[in-house]
């Protein structure tokens, strides 16, 4: 009898453990969804969809790729655990998409419009953001609900922009809300409701004169999934861009400067909680946004800001998403900082064989990223002949040229007797992208161990030889 009771008790515990394990697996399991479609305009192209890591750093991660065949047919699988926002640049468009678990999607792309020559050479060109239509526009799909909402929202916002922004007549905001709610009745997905709230908070922020920084504290829910949505990043940037720079110029700004100088994140957090009427972890997220912008403002000690980011208060925060965002921000701010290891560049030369920058043996390596379709880049590269005479033999100069459309690179180099190594960058997985080159020309100075000495360095016509004198 005793043995039977022991067996029954063991079976009961085993059954409970199995059920618990099954529940854990079901909660954490990723669902494989299929993304397919036909887009003849995009035949033979490679479309990479990216997702943002967080709303502050702007860092991205690849999520999946689509490679339409000769007829434009494509299909891919992606594993996701929760709704995720992603985007893909396709010509002049940025196609936006929200994926949800257990929902296979058939995509419809906009008619392809490639960038013009001028658009492709403009480093500050911003693609037109469009929500991709899925499953023929089925309104039960979250992506289509948000696309429908945004189209109506921006249409009404433009219609009443004078009353909303310039005259600050809040009754027009009520009019828009009623109209949107009438047309979007039945949309009840939590992600949609959060998106709707964030869009209206953005208008409210534009209408508010005083205390607008406290608007973010009135959000009904602030979750990690919500933080990754574009509407949240838009509200965050609208409310808190360059906050520490602006507030440091007020009557009480001396305290903010002192706290940053002394790396006093405790007092800064107390101030931020009162300034925004938020609590942890939202307060820390807002501080991370403030630190990020303050670093680039040039008005505060970068060492002090990095010191606070690397402190236990942020890097080892008990909320995993805060520590994760902190790591992303540190990674961005310290990329190619002085003394860091720069990525090795291995590319074909004009003669054909590949050459790697790590193989150079001179004390210094000067990297110049140039686009020879751009006249200013041509002049910068031409001046290298003169710059070599002024910098001596301790400097290896390497020019990484992007693919040219109108310029014969080999002829240009030969005609102008460019003396240094010319490497041909590639459109896919470009090294200019790895070095986060935003505009051409851009220059970097490395040492013989491929560590960063200056990033960015001055370009040839901006007087690099004078900047280099301190290292000769």
C-alpha positions as CSV (number, residue, x, y, z in Angstrom):
1,X,0.0,0.0,0.0
2,X,2.8,2.4,0.9
3,X,4.6,1.6,-2.3
4,X,1.5,2.3,-4.3
5,X,1.1,5.7,-2.7
6,X,4.7,6.6,-3.4
7,X,4.2,5.6,-7.1
8,X,1.0,7.7,-7.4
9,X,2.7,10.7,-5.7
10,X,5.6,10.4,-8.1
11,X,3.3,10.2,-11.1
12,X,1.4,13.2,-9.9
13,X,4.6,15.3,-9.6
14,X,5.9,14.0,-12.9
15,X,2.6,15.0,-14.6
16,X,2.7,18.5,-13.0
17,X,6.4,18.9,-14.2
18,X,5.5,17.9,-17.7
19,X,2.6,20.4,-17.8
20,X,4.8,23.1,-16.5
21,X,7.5,22.4,-19.0
22,X,4.9,22.3,-21.8
23,X,3.6,25.7,-20.7
24,X,7.1,27.2,-20.6
25,X,7.9,25.8,-24.1
26,X,4.6,27.2,-25.5
27,X,5.3,30.6,-24.1
28,X,8.9,30.9,-25.3
29,X,8.5,29.0,-28.6
30,X,9.2,30.8,-31.8
31,X,6.7,30.3,-34.7
32,X,7.9,29.8,-38.2
33,X,5.8,32.0,-40.6
34,X,6.0,32.0,-44.4
35,X,6.4,35.2,-46.3
36,X,5.7,34.9,-50.0
37,X,4.5,36.8,-53.0
38,X,5.1,37.7,-56.7
39,X,6.7,41.0,-57.7
40,X,8.0,41.0,-61.4
41,X,9.5,44.5,-61.0
42,X,11.8,43.1,-58.3
43,X,13.0,40.0,-60.2
44,X,16.6,39.2,-59.4
45,X,16.9,41.7,-56.6
46,X,17.9,41.0,-53.0
47,X,15.7,42.5,-50.4
48,X,16.9,42.5,-46.8
49,X,14.4,43.2,-44.0
50,X,15.9,44.7,-40.9
51,X,14.6,45.3,-37.4
52,X,15.7,47.9,-34.9
53,X,17.3,46.8,-31.7
54,X,15.9,49.7,-29.6
55,X,14.3,53.1,-29.9
56,X,17.5,55.1,-29.0
57,X,20.6,53.8,-30.8
58,X,19.1,53.3,-34.2
59,X,21.1,50.1,-34.5
60,X,19.6,47.4,-36.8
61,X,19.7,43.7,-37.1
62,X,18.9,41.6,-40.2
63,X,15.6,39.6,-39.8
64,X,15.1,37.9,-43.1
65,X,15.9,38.1,-46.9
66,X,13.7,37.8,-49.9
67,X,15.3,36.9,-53.3
68,X,12.7,37.1,-56.1
69,X,13.5,34.7,-58.9
70,X,13.4,35.5,-62.6
71,X,9.6,35.8,-62.6
72,X,9.5,37.8,-59.3
73,X,8.3,34.9,-57.2
74,X,9.7,34.8,-53.6
75,X,9.2,32.9,-50.4
76,X,11.0,32.8,-47.1
77,X,10.5,31.6,-43.5
78,X,11.2,33.6,-40.4
79,X,10.9,32.5,-36.7
80,X,9.3,35.0,-34.4
81,X,8.0,34.9,-30.8
82,X,6.1,38.1,-30.7
83,X,4.9,40.9,-33.1
84,X,8.0,42.5,-34.6
85,X,8.4,45.6,-36.8
86,X,10.8,45.4,-39.8
87,X,11.6,47.4,-42.9
88,X,13.4,47.1,-46.2
89,X,14.7,49.8,-48.5
90,X,13.6,49.2,-52.1
91,X,14.5,51.9,-54.5
92,X,13.0,55.2,-53.3
93,X,10.7,53.4,-50.9
94,X,11.1,52.0,-47.4
95,X,8.7,49.1,-47.1
96,X,7.4,48.7,-43.6
97,X,6.0,45.5,-42.1
98,X,4.7,44.1,-38.8
99,X,5.0,40.3,-38.5
100,X,2.9,38.3,-36.0
101,X,3.3,34.7,-34.9
102,X,1.2,32.1,-36.7
103,X,0.2,34.5,-39.5
104,X,1.6,33.6,-43.0
105,X,1.8,36.7,-45.2
106,X,1.6,37.2,-48.9
107,X,3.2,40.6,-49.7
108,X,2.3,43.2,-52.3
109,X,5.2,45.5,-53.2
110,X,4.8,49.1,-54.6
111,X,5.8,49.5,-58.2
112,X,9.6,49.7,-58.3
113,X,11.0,53.1,-58.7
114,X,14.8,53.1,-58.6
115,X,16.7,56.1,-57.2
116,X,17.8,58.7,-59.8
117,X,21.5,59.3,-60.1
118,X,21.2,62.4,-58.0
119,X,19.2,60.5,-55.3
120,X,21.7,57.6,-55.2
121,X,24.5,60.1,-54.7
122,X,22.8,62.1,-52.0
123,X,24.0,60.7,-48.6
124,X,21.0,62.4,-46.8
125,X,18.3,61.0,-49.1
126,X,15.4,59.7,-47.0
127,X,13.2,57.0,-48.6
128,X,9.5,57.3,-48.7
129,X,8.0,55.1,-45.9
130,X,5.1,52.9,-47.0
131,X,3.3,50.1,-45.3
132,X,3.4,47.0,-47.4
133,X,0.0,45.5,-48.1
134,X,-0.3,41.8,-47.0
135,X,-2.9,39.1,-47.9
136,X,-4.7,41.4,-50.3
137,X,-5.5,44.0,-47.7
138,X,-7.3,41.7,-45.3
139,X,-8.3,44.0,-42.4
140,X,-8.0,41.2,-39.9
141,X,-4.2,41.3,-40.3
142,X,-2.5,43.6,-37.8
143,X,-0.1,45.1,-40.5
144,X,-3.1,46.2,-42.6
145,X,-4.9,47.7,-39.6
146,X,-1.9,49.9,-38.8
147,X,-1.5,50.8,-42.5
148,X,-5.2,51.8,-42.7
149,X,-4.9,53.8,-39.5
150,X,-1.8,55.7,-40.5
151,X,-3.2,56.6,-43.9
152,X,-6.3,58.1,-42.3
153,X,-4.3,59.6,-39.4
154,X,-1.9,61.5,-41.6
155,X,-4.6,62.6,-44.0
156,X,-6.6,64.2,-41.2
157,X,-3.5,65.6,-39.5
158,X,-2.6,67.4,-42.7
159,X,-6.1,68.6,-43.1
160,X,-6.2,70.2,-39.7
161,X,-2.6,71.1,-39.2
162,X,-3.3,74.8,-38.9
163,X,-5.8,74.3,-36.1
164,X,-3.7,71.6,-34.3
165,X,-0.2,73.0,-34.4
166,X,-0.5,76.7,-35.0
167,X,-3.7,77.5,-33.2
168,X,-3.6,74.6,-30.7
169,X,-7.3,74.0,-30.8
170,X,-7.8,70.7,-28.9
171,X,-11.3,70.2,-30.1
172,X,-9.9,69.3,-33.6
173,X,-7.8,66.5,-32.0
174,X,-11.1,65.1,-30.6
175,X,-12.6,65.4,-34.1
176,X,-9.7,63.3,-35.6
177,X,-10.0,60.7,-32.8
178,X,-13.7,60.3,-33.4
179,X,-13.3,60.0,-37.1
180,X,-10.4,57.5,-36.8
181,X,-12.3,55.4,-34.2
182,X,-15.3,55.3,-36.4
183,X,-13.4,53.9,-39.4
184,X,-11.1,51.6,-37.4
185,X,-13.8,50.1,-35.1
186,X,-13.1,46.5,-34.3
187,X,-9.3,46.9,-34.4
188,X,-8.5,45.5,-30.9
189,X,-5.0,44.0,-31.2
190,X,-2.9,45.3,-28.2
191,X,-0.1,46.4,-30.7
192,X,-2.6,48.4,-32.7
193,X,-4.1,50.1,-29.6
194,X,-0.6,51.0,-28.4
195,X,0.3,52.4,-31.9
196,X,-2.9,54.4,-31.9
197,X,-2.2,55.9,-28.5
198,X,1.4,56.8,-29.5
199,X,0.3,58.6,-32.7
200,X,-2.2,60.8,-30.8
201,X,0.3,61.5,-28.0
202,X,2.6,62.8,-30.7
203,X,0.0,65.3,-31.8
204,X,-0.7,66.2,-28.2
205,X,3.1,66.9,-27.7
206,X,3.1,69.2,-30.7
207,X,0.2,71.2,-29.3
208,X,1.4,71.5,-25.8
209,X,3.4,74.6,-24.8
210,X,4.5,73.8,-21.2
211,X,5.2,70.5,-19.5
212,X,5.2,68.5,-22.8
213,X,7.9,66.3,-21.5
214,X,5.4,64.7,-19.0
215,X,3.2,63.5,-21.8
216,X,5.1,60.2,-22.0
217,X,4.2,59.4,-18.4
218,X,0.5,59.3,-19.4
219,X,0.9,56.3,-21.7
220,X,-1.4,53.5,-20.6
221,X,1.2,50.8,-21.0
222,X,4.9,51.0,-21.8
223,X,6.4,47.5,-22.7
224,X,9.6,46.4,-24.3
225,X,7.6,45.3,-27.4
226,X,6.0,48.7,-27.6
227,X,9.4,50.4,-27.3
228,X,10.6,48.8,-30.6
229,X,7.6,50.1,-32.6
230,X,8.3,53.2,-34.9
231,X,5.5,55.3,-33.3
232,X,7.3,55.0,-29.9
233,X,10.7,56.0,-31.3
234,X,9.0,59.0,-33.0
235,X,7.4,60.2,-29.8
236,X,10.6,59.7,-27.8
237,X,12.6,61.7,-30.3
238,X,9.9,64.4,-30.5
239,X,9.8,64.9,-26.8
240,X,13.4,64.4,-25.7
241,X,15.8,65.3,-28.6
242,X,18.8,67.2,-27.2
243,X,17.1,67.5,-23.8
244,X,20.2,67.8,-21.6
245,X,21.7,70.4,-24.0
246,X,18.5,72.5,-23.8
247,X,18.0,72.1,-20.0
248,X,21.6,72.8,-19.2
249,X,21.0,76.3,-20.6
250,X,18.2,77.1,-18.2
251,X,18.5,78.7,-14.8
252,X,19.1,75.4,-13.1
253,X,21.3,74.1,-15.8
254,X,24.5,74.4,-13.8
255,X,23.4,71.5,-11.7
256,X,22.9,69.3,-14.7
257,X,26.4,70.1,-16.0
258,X,27.9,69.4,-12.6
259,X,26.1,66.0,-12.3
260,X,27.3,65.0,-15.7
261,X,30.9,66.2,-15.0
262,X,30.9,64.2,-11.8
263,X,29.2,61.1,-13.4
264,X,26.4,61.5,-10.8
265,X,23.7,59.3,-12.4
266,X,21.8,59.1,-9.1
267,X,21.0,62.8,-9.1
268,X,20.4,62.8,-12.8
269,X,17.8,60.0,-12.3
270,X,16.1,61.9,-9.5
271,X,15.9,65.0,-11.7
272,X,14.6,62.9,-14.7
273,X,11.9,61.3,-12.6
274,X,10.6,64.7,-11.6
275,X,11.1,66.3,-15.0
276,X,9.2,63.5,-16.8
277,X,6.9,62.2,-14.0
278,X,8.0,58.7,-14.9
279,X,9.2,55.7,-12.9
280,X,11.7,52.9,-13.5
281,X,12.4,51.5,-16.1
282,X,10.9,54.2,-18.3
283,X,13.0,56.8,-16.5
284,X,16.2,55.0,-17.3
285,X,15.1,54.7,-21.0
286,X,14.6,58.4,-21.2
287,X,18.0,59.1,-19.5
288,X,19.6,56.8,-22.1
289,X,18.0,58.9,-24.9
290,X,19.3,62.0,-23.2
291,X,22.9,60.6,-22.8
292,X,22.9,59.5,-26.4
293,X,22.0,63.0,-27.7
294,X,24.3,64.7,-25.2
295,X,27.3,62.6,-26.4
296,X,26.9,63.9,-29.9
297,X,26.1,67.5,-28.9
298,X,29.8,68.1,-28.1
299,X,28.7,70.2,-25.0
300,X,29.6,67.6,-22.4
301,X,32.5,65.3,-21.5
302,X,32.2,62.1,-23.6
303,X,34.3,60.3,-21.1
304,X,31.8,61.2,-18.3
305,X,28.8,60.1,-20.4
306,X,30.4,56.7,-21.3
307,X,31.3,56.3,-17.6
308,X,27.7,56.6,-16.5
309,X,26.6,54.3,-19.3
310,X,29.1,51.7,-18.2
311,X,28.1,51.9,-14.5
312,X,26.1,49.2,-12.8
313,X,23.1,51.5,-12.7
314,X,22.6,51.0,-16.5
315,X,24.9,48.2,-17.8
316,X,23.8,45.9,-15.0
317,X,20.2,47.2,-14.5
318,X,17.8,44.6,-13.1
319,X,15.5,45.2,-16.1
320,X,17.1,43.2,-19.0
321,X,15.8,45.6,-21.7
322,X,17.5,48.6,-20.1
323,X,20.9,46.8,-19.9
324,X,20.4,45.5,-23.5
325,X,19.7,49.1,-24.8
326,X,22.7,50.4,-22.8
327,X,25.0,47.9,-24.6
328,X,23.6,48.9,-27.9
329,X,24.2,52.6,-27.2
330,X,27.8,52.0,-25.9
331,X,28.5,49.9,-29.0
332,X,27.3,52.8,-31.2
333,X,29.1,55.5,-29.3
334,X,32.4,53.7,-29.1
335,X,32.5,52.4,-32.6
336,X,35.9,53.3,-34.1
337,X,36.9,55.3,-31.0
338,X,40.5,56.0,-30.6
339,X,42.5,52.9,-29.8
340,X,39.8,50.4,-31.0
341,X,40.4,47.8,-33.7
342,X,39.1,48.9,-37.1
343,X,37.6,46.3,-39.5
344,X,40.1,44.8,-41.9
345,X,39.3,45.7,-45.6
346,X,39.9,43.1,-48.2
347,X,38.9,44.1,-51.7
348,X,40.1,43.8,-55.3
349,X,42.4,46.4,-56.6
350,X,42.2,48.0,-60.0
351,X,44.7,45.4,-61.2
352,X,42.4,42.6,-60.0
353,X,44.0,40.7,-57.1
354,X,42.5,41.4,-53.7
355,X,44.5,43.4,-51.1
356,X,43.9,43.6,-47.3
357,X,44.5,46.7,-45.3
358,X,45.8,44.7,-42.4
359,X,48.8,43.5,-44.5
360,X,50.3,47.0,-44.8
361,X,53.5,47.6,-42.8
362,X,54.0,51.3,-42.6
363,X,53.5,53.1,-39.2
364,X,50.3,54.6,-40.3
365,X,47.4,53.8,-42.7
366,X,45.2,56.5,-44.2
367,X,41.9,55.3,-45.5
368,X,40.0,57.6,-47.8
369,X,36.4,56.5,-48.8
370,X,35.5,58.3,-52.1
371,X,32.8,58.3,-54.7
372,X,34.4,59.3,-58.0
373,X,31.0,60.3,-59.5
374,X,31.0,63.2,-57.1
375,X,33.2,66.2,-58.2
376,X,34.5,67.1,-54.7
377,X,35.7,63.5,-54.3
378,X,37.6,63.7,-57.6
379,X,39.4,66.8,-56.4
380,X,40.2,65.2,-53.0
381,X,41.7,62.1,-54.8
382,X,43.6,64.2,-57.3
383,X,45.3,66.0,-54.4
384,X,46.7,62.8,-53.0
385,X,49.6,63.1,-55.4
386,X,50.6,66.4,-53.6
387,X,49.7,65.0,-50.2
388,X,52.1,62.1,-50.5
389,X,55.0,64.5,-51.0
390,X,54.0,66.4,-47.8
391,X,53.4,63.4,-45.5
392,X,56.5,61.4,-46.2
393,X,57.1,57.6,-46.2
394,X,55.5,56.8,-42.9
395,X,52.0,56.8,-44.3
396,X,50.3,54.2,-46.5
397,X,47.4,55.8,-48.4
398,X,44.5,53.6,-49.5
399,X,41.5,54.9,-51.4
400,X,38.3,52.8,-51.2
401,X,36.1,53.9,-54.1
402,X,32.4,53.1,-54.3
403,X,30.9,51.7,-57.5
404,X,30.7,54.5,-60.1
405,X,27.9,55.1,-62.6
406,X,29.3,57.8,-64.8
407,X,33.1,57.7,-64.2
408,X,35.6,55.3,-65.6
409,X,37.6,54.7,-62.4
410,X,40.6,53.1,-64.1
411,X,40.8,55.9,-66.7
412,X,40.5,58.6,-64.0
413,X,43.3,57.0,-61.9
414,X,45.6,56.7,-64.9
415,X,44.9,60.2,-66.3
416,X,45.5,61.8,-62.9
417,X,48.4,59.5,-61.9
418,X,46.9,58.7,-58.5
419,X,49.9,57.1,-56.7
420,X,48.3,55.0,-54.0
421,X,46.4,51.8,-53.6
422,X,42.9,51.9,-55.0
423,X,40.3,49.3,-53.7
424,X,37.0,48.8,-55.4
425,X,34.1,48.6,-52.9
426,X,31.0,46.5,-53.6
427,X,27.4,47.5,-53.3
428,X,26.4,44.5,-51.2
429,X,28.1,44.2,-47.8
430,X,30.1,47.4,-48.6
431,X,33.1,48.3,-46.4
432,X,31.9,51.9,-46.5
433,X,28.8,50.6,-44.7
434,X,30.9,48.7,-42.2
435,X,32.8,51.9,-41.4
436,X,29.4,53.7,-41.2
437,X,30.4,56.2,-43.8
438,X,27.5,58.6,-44.3
439,X,28.9,61.0,-46.8
440,X,31.8,61.0,-49.2
441,X,34.7,61.8,-48.9
442,X,35.4,60.4,-45.4
443,X,38.8,59.6,-44.0
444,X,40.3,57.5,-41.1
445,X,43.8,57.3,-39.7
446,X,44.9,53.9,-38.4
447,X,48.3,52.7,-36.9
448,X,50.3,49.7,-38.1
449,X,48.3,47.4,-35.8
450,X,45.1,48.6,-37.5
451,X,43.9,50.5,-34.5
452,X,42.1,53.8,-34.8
453,X,44.2,56.9,-34.4
454,X,41.6,59.4,-35.7
455,X,38.1,58.8,-36.8
456,X,37.2,60.8,-38.7
457,X,40.4,62.3,-39.9
458,X,40.6,65.3,-42.1
459,X,40.3,64.8,-45.8
460,X,43.1,65.7,-48.2
461,X,41.8,69.2,-49.2
462,X,40.8,69.9,-45.6
463,X,44.5,69.8,-44.5
464,X,45.2,66.3,-43.5
465,X,48.9,66.7,-44.0
466,X,48.9,69.4,-41.2
467,X,46.9,67.2,-38.9
468,X,49.3,64.4,-39.6
469,X,52.4,66.5,-38.6
470,X,51.8,65.6,-34.9
471,X,52.5,61.9,-35.6
472,X,55.5,62.3,-37.8
